[in-house]
Amino acid sequence: MDGFSDLNLFTLIARHRNLAAAARDLGVTPRSISKRLAQLERRLGVRLLNRTTRRVSLTPEASCLWRTARASSTNSPNWNNSSRKAERSRRVCCA
């Protein structure tokens, strides 16, 4: 998973709505996906996903971030600016 950004990981999880499916796509363990997600949530200061044993659902903050991600590519300045704003303000917000 080296070189795979946390925000790209988030978009993959958001698309699948399942940590195990995201892990299969990346060829890693679900535990490694869960640890990376927890690190991202700590860095942003918000919970992004509501987790159960079978599936995940997006929190309101994650829904906002997901809309931003879908509206722009991962290389777009808008996406990068949105993630920086979230990190600076310690909360996820739509730009």
N, CA and C of each residue as an Amber inpcrd file, in Angstrom:
protein
   285
   0.8200000  -1.1810000   0.0000000   0.0000000   0.0000000   0.0000000
   0.8670000   1.2490000   0.0000000   2.1730000   1.0870000  -0.0740000
   3.0700000   2.2350000  -0.1190000   2.7190000   3.1280000  -1.2940000
   2.7590000   4.4250000  -1.0660000   2.4770000   5.3740000  -2.1270000
   0.9970000   5.5840000  -2.3790000   0.1630000   4.8460000  -1.6740000
  -1.2840000   4.9690000  -1.8330000  -1.7660000   5.9270000  -0.7550000
  -2.2520000   7.0740000  -1.1340000  -2.5980000   8.1050000  -0.1540000
  -3.7850000   7.6880000   0.7110000  -3.8250000   8.2590000   1.8960000
  -4.9370000   7.9990000   2.8090000  -6.2630000   8.4150000   2.1940000
  -6.2680000   9.5040000   1.4590000  -7.5150000   9.9600000   0.8510000
  -7.9490000   9.0450000  -0.2970000  -6.9890000   8.4850000  -1.0210000
  -7.3470000   7.4910000  -2.0320000  -7.9200000   6.2490000  -1.3570000
  -7.3410000   5.8870000  -0.2250000  -7.8520000   4.7580000   0.5420000
  -9.2920000   5.0360000   0.9830000  -9.5280000   6.2330000   1.4840000
 -10.8780000   6.6010000   1.9060000 -11.8700000   6.4550000   0.7450000
 -11.5130000   6.9400000  -0.4330000 -12.4470000   6.8610000  -1.5670000
 -12.7220000   5.4130000  -1.9490000 -11.7190000   4.5530000  -1.8380000
 -11.9080000   3.1330000  -2.1490000 -12.8680000   2.5010000  -1.1370000
 -12.6660000   2.7880000   0.1370000 -13.5610000   2.2590000   1.1730000
 -14.9690000   2.8050000   0.9900000 -15.0800000   4.0920000   0.7120000
 -16.3910000   4.7110000   0.5250000 -17.1250000   4.0890000  -0.6650000
 -16.3870000   3.7780000  -1.7110000 -17.0120000   3.1720000  -2.8890000
 -17.5080000   1.7600000  -2.5840000 -16.6810000   0.9750000  -1.8890000
 -17.0520000  -0.4160000  -1.5810000 -18.0120000  -0.5300000  -0.4030000
 -17.9310000   0.4080000   0.5440000 -18.6850000   0.3400000   1.7980000
 -18.3640000  -0.9530000   2.5500000 -17.1070000  -1.4150000   2.4070000
 -16.6890000  -2.6650000   3.0260000 -15.1650000  -2.6760000   3.1120000
 -14.6270000  -2.8310000   4.3180000 -13.1800000  -2.8100000   4.4890000
 -12.5010000  -4.0140000   3.8370000 -13.1240000  -5.1900000   3.9430000
 -12.5270000  -6.3920000   3.3640000 -12.4420000  -6.2880000   1.8400000
 -13.4600000  -5.7370000   1.2100000 -13.4410000  -5.5780000  -0.2520000
 -12.3620000  -4.5890000  -0.6690000 -12.2080000  -3.5140000   0.0810000
 -11.1510000  -2.5500000  -0.2160000  -9.7830000  -3.2080000  -0.0460000
  -9.6400000  -4.0120000   0.9880000  -8.3770000  -4.7170000   1.2230000
  -8.0720000  -5.6800000   0.0760000  -9.0850000  -6.4070000  -0.3830000
  -8.8770000  -7.3290000  -1.5170000  -8.4010000  -6.5780000  -2.7510000
  -9.0130000  -5.4160000  -3.0280000  -8.6090000  -4.6120000  -4.1870000
  -7.1360000  -4.2140000  -4.1110000  -6.6660000  -3.9400000  -2.8940000
  -5.2870000  -3.4950000  -2.7100000  -4.3160000  -4.6420000  -2.4480000
  -4.8440000  -5.8390000  -2.2190000  -3.9770000  -6.9750000  -1.9370000
  -3.3430000  -6.9050000  -0.5560000  -4.0760000  -6.3440000   0.3990000
  -3.5870000  -6.2330000   1.7780000  -4.6470000  -6.8030000   2.7190000
  -4.3200000  -6.8530000   3.9980000  -5.2590000  -7.3880000   4.9740000
  -6.2750000  -6.3270000   5.3910000  -7.4740000  -6.7560000   5.7790000
  -8.4490000  -5.8030000   6.2960000  -7.9110000  -5.0460000   7.5210000
  -7.0960000  -5.6980000   8.3310000  -6.5160000  -5.0390000   9.5070000
  -5.6530000  -3.8450000   9.0990000  -4.8760000  -3.9950000   8.0340000
  -4.0340000  -2.8740000   7.6030000  -4.8900000  -1.7180000   7.0830000
  -5.9920000  -2.0320000   6.4370000  -6.9230000  -1.0000000   5.9710000
  -7.5240000  -0.2840000   7.1740000  -7.9390000  -1.0430000   8.1700000
  -8.5420000  -0.4730000   9.3610000  -7.5670000   0.4350000  10.1060000
  -6.3120000   0.0230000  10.1950000  -5.3030000   0.8440000  10.8720000
  -5.0580000   2.1490000  10.1220000  -4.9590000   2.0720000   8.8020000
  -4.7560000   3.2850000   7.9920000  -5.9380000   4.2350000   8.1140000
  -7.1390000   3.6760000   8.1100000  -8.3400000   4.4870000   8.2610000
  -8.3520000   5.1750000   9.6270000  -8.0040000   4.4450000  10.6710000
  -7.9610000   5.0250000  12.0210000  -6.9430000   6.1660000  12.0850000
  -5.8090000   5.9990000  11.4230000  -4.8050000   7.0710000  11.3820000
  -5.3580000   8.3070000  10.6800000  -6.0590000   8.1060000   9.5700000
  -6.6550000   9.2250000   8.8420000  -7.6890000   9.9340000   9.7120000
  -8.5330000   9.1650000  10.3830000  -9.5440000   9.7680000  11.2490000
  -8.8950000  10.5740000  12.3750000  -7.8300000  10.0540000  12.9580000
  -7.1180000  10.8010000  14.0030000  -6.5330000  12.0930000  13.4580000
  -5.9280000  11.9990000  12.2630000  -5.3140000  13.1810000  11.6590000
  -6.3420000  14.2530000  11.3400000  -7.5050000  13.8430000  10.8470000
  -8.5600000  14.8030000  10.5000000  -9.3630000  15.2450000  11.7230000
  -9.3310000  14.4320000  12.7690000 -10.0690000  14.7860000  13.9750000
 -11.5530000  14.4980000  13.9090000 -11.9650000  13.6400000  12.9880000
 -13.3710000  13.2520000  12.8660000 -13.4720000  11.7640000  12.5720000
 -14.6000000  11.1980000  12.9460000 -14.8900000   9.8130000  12.5680000
 -15.4650000   9.8560000  11.1570000 -14.9200000   9.0440000  10.2760000
 -15.3850000   9.0300000   8.8910000 -16.4000000   7.9270000   8.6260000
 -16.2610000   6.8170000   9.3290000 -17.1210000   5.6740000   9.0600000
 -17.7290000   5.1210000  10.3310000 -18.9850000   4.7210000  10.2240000
 -19.6330000   3.9300000  11.2650000 -19.4010000   2.4800000  10.8770000
 -18.7700000   1.7100000  11.7450000 -18.3830000   0.3430000  11.4240000
 -19.2480000  -0.6760000  12.1610000 -19.6200000  -1.7190000  11.4220000
 -20.1990000  -2.9110000  12.0350000 -19.3350000  -4.0770000  11.5780000
 -19.6650000  -5.2670000  12.0130000 -18.8670000  -6.4230000  11.5960000
 -19.0590000  -6.7570000  10.1220000 -20.1420000  -6.3030000   9.5340000
 -20.4310000  -6.6630000   8.1410000 -20.2720000  -5.5290000   7.1310000
 -20.4300000  -4.3030000   7.5700000 -20.3550000  -3.2080000   6.6070000
 -20.0030000  -1.9070000   7.3030000 -19.7540000  -0.9110000   6.4930000
 -19.4840000   0.4270000   7.0160000 -20.4430000   1.4040000   6.3520000
 -20.7460000   2.4700000   7.0550000 -21.5470000   3.5450000   6.4780000
 -20.8200000   4.8560000   6.7280000 -21.0470000   5.7950000   5.8460000
 -20.3720000   7.0800000   5.9430000 -21.0290000   7.9660000   6.9920000
 -20.2180000   8.6690000   7.7610000 -20.7210000   9.6970000   8.6630000
 -21.0740000  10.9240000   7.8190000 -21.7740000  11.8960000   8.3760000
 -22.0690000  13.1160000   7.6120000 -20.7930000  13.8010000   7.1000000
 -19.7500000  13.8230000   7.9190000 -18.4850000  14.4340000   7.4930000
 -17.8660000  13.6700000   6.3270000 -17.9380000  12.3500000   6.4040000
 -17.3910000  11.5240000   5.3340000 -18.2020000  11.6770000   4.0510000
 -19.5070000  11.8250000   4.1740000 -20.3530000  12.0390000   2.9940000
 -19.9380000  13.3130000   2.2680000 -19.6440000  14.3310000   3.0390000
 -19.2020000  15.5950000   2.4590000 -17.8620000  15.4170000   1.7390000
 -16.9390000  14.7360000   2.3960000 -15.6300000  14.4790000   1.7970000
 -15.7660000  13.6170000   0.5440000 -16.6480000  12.6300000   0.5760000
 -16.8860000  11.7370000  -0.5570000 -17.4530000  12.5120000  -1.7510000
 -18.3900000  13.4330000  -1.4890000 -18.9310000  14.2670000  -2.5810000
 -17.8150000  15.0950000  -3.2200000 -16.9370000  15.6410000  -2.3930000
 -15.8190000  16.4250000  -2.9110000 -14.9010000  15.5440000  -3.7550000
 -14.6540000  14.3430000  -3.2790000 -13.7720000  13.4200000  -3.9990000
 -14.3680000  13.0340000  -5.3500000 -15.6570000  12.7830000  -5.3690000
 -16.2970000  12.3870000  -6.6290000 -16.3550000  13.5350000  -7.6100000
 -16.4360000  14.7560000  -7.0990000 -16.5440000  15.9260000  -7.9660000
 -15.2150000  16.2900000  -8.6170000 -14.1380000  15.7970000  -8.0780000
 -12.8230000  16.1230000  -8.6310000 -11.9420000  14.8810000  -8.6040000
 -10.9570000  14.8340000  -9.4300000 -10.0480000  13.7000000  -9.4480000
  -9.0900000  13.8070000  -8.2790000  -8.3970000  12.7210000  -7.9630000
  -7.4750000  12.7240000  -6.8320000  -6.2730000  13.6140000  -7.0900000
  -6.0260000  13.9820000  -8.3320000  -4.9050000  14.8710000  -8.6500000
  -5.3240000  16.3300000  -8.7650000  -6.6070000  16.5680000  -8.6130000
  -7.1280000  17.9230000  -8.7650000  -6.7360000  18.8060000  -7.5930000
  -6.4360000  20.0740000  -7.8610000  -6.1460000  21.0000000  -6.7530000
  -7.3080000  21.1230000  -5.7790000  -8.5680000  21.0130000  -6.2530000
  -9.7150000  21.1130000  -5.3550000  -9.7080000  20.0090000  -4.3190000
  -9.3930000  18.7910000  -4.7490000  -9.3370000  17.6570000  -3.8320000
  -8.2160000  17.8580000  -2.8200000  -7.0570000  18.2440000  -3.2880000
  -5.9340000  18.4610000  -2.3800000  -6.2260000  19.6000000  -1.4190000
  -6.8330000  20.6770000  -1.8900000  -7.1760000  21.7980000  -1.0150000
  -8.2060000  21.3820000   0.0310000  -9.1900000  20.5870000  -0.3610000
 -10.2060000  20.1380000   0.5840000  -9.5820000  19.3090000   1.6910000
  -8.6540000  18.4250000   1.3470000  -8.0270000  17.5970000   2.3710000
  -7.1520000  18.4470000   3.2870000  -6.4720000  19.4430000   2.7380000
  -5.6440000  20.3280000   3.5710000  -6.5100000  21.1470000   4.5240000
  -7.6410000  21.6420000   4.0220000  -8.5490000  22.3990000   4.8890000
  -9.0310000  21.5320000   6.0420000  -9.3760000  20.2970000   5.7400000
  -9.8570000  19.3910000   6.7670000  -8.7940000  19.1390000   7.8200000
  -7.5600000  18.9700000   7.3820000  -6.4740000  18.7370000   8.3180000
  -6.2360000  19.9720000   9.1740000  -6.2350000  21.1530000   8.5710000
  -5.9690000  22.3940000   9.3190000  -7.0560000  22.6760000  10.3330000
  -8.2960000  22.4880000   9.9380000  -9.3990000  22.8590000  10.8160000
  -9.7760000  21.7250000  11.7680000  -9.1650000  20.5380000  11.5920000
  -9.4410000  19.3650000  12.4060000 -10.8810000  18.8800000  12.2340000
 -11.4930000  19.2640000  11.1230000 -12.8150000  18.7570000  10.7980000
 -12.9390000  18.7200000   9.2890000 -13.8170000  17.8530000   8.8000000
 -14.0250000  17.7290000   7.3660000 -15.1460000  18.6830000   6.9750000
 -14.9220000  19.4260000   5.9060000 -15.9490000  20.3580000   5.4560000
 -15.9520000  20.4030000   3.9320000 -17.0870000  20.7500000   3.4010000
 -17.1760000  20.9260000   1.9540000 -16.7270000  22.3180000   1.5980000
 -15.9450000  22.4100000   0.5270000 -15.4700000  23.7200000   0.0710000
 -16.4480000  24.3050000  -0.9230000
